[in-house]
Amino acid sequence: MACKVPRTKLRSQGLEVSKQGFGCMGMSAYYGPPKPEEEMIDLIRQVVACGVTFLDTSDLYGPFTNEILVGKALKGIRHQVQLATKFGISFEDGKVTVRGDPAYVRACCEASLKRLDVDCIDLYYIHRVD
């Protein structure tokens, strides 16, 4: 593959990402049944090989299964990507609520780190404001 995707800095913090990102939501939810895991892992790796380094997921997608998928795809190539994931939508007792309180954010972040099987998340942001 002879692909080259330009890079850009996000705001003043200095995080540099590919100008084209890759949203992973549809691999696990919302656009029909989940796609075959091995095919999606291969697709993520192909996207990264082409120079797309900004990957976006969320604890909501699946729910939870998309972060696990992305984590598997990043084995051995984590250093090549900037990883974004989201929090803020809670499923409790069959109800969907929007939350942004500090305890919830910490718990969600810890859970996302485990599902993604990474030491850090490059961009962690709220899916919906409460």
Secondary structure, DSSP 8 states (H G I E B T S, - for coil): ------EEEETTTTEEEESSEEE-GGGTSSSSS---HHHHHHHHHHHHHTT--EEE--TTTTTTHHHHHHHHHTTTTGGG-EEEEEE-EEEETTEEEE---HHHHHHHHHHHHHHHT-S--SEEEESS--
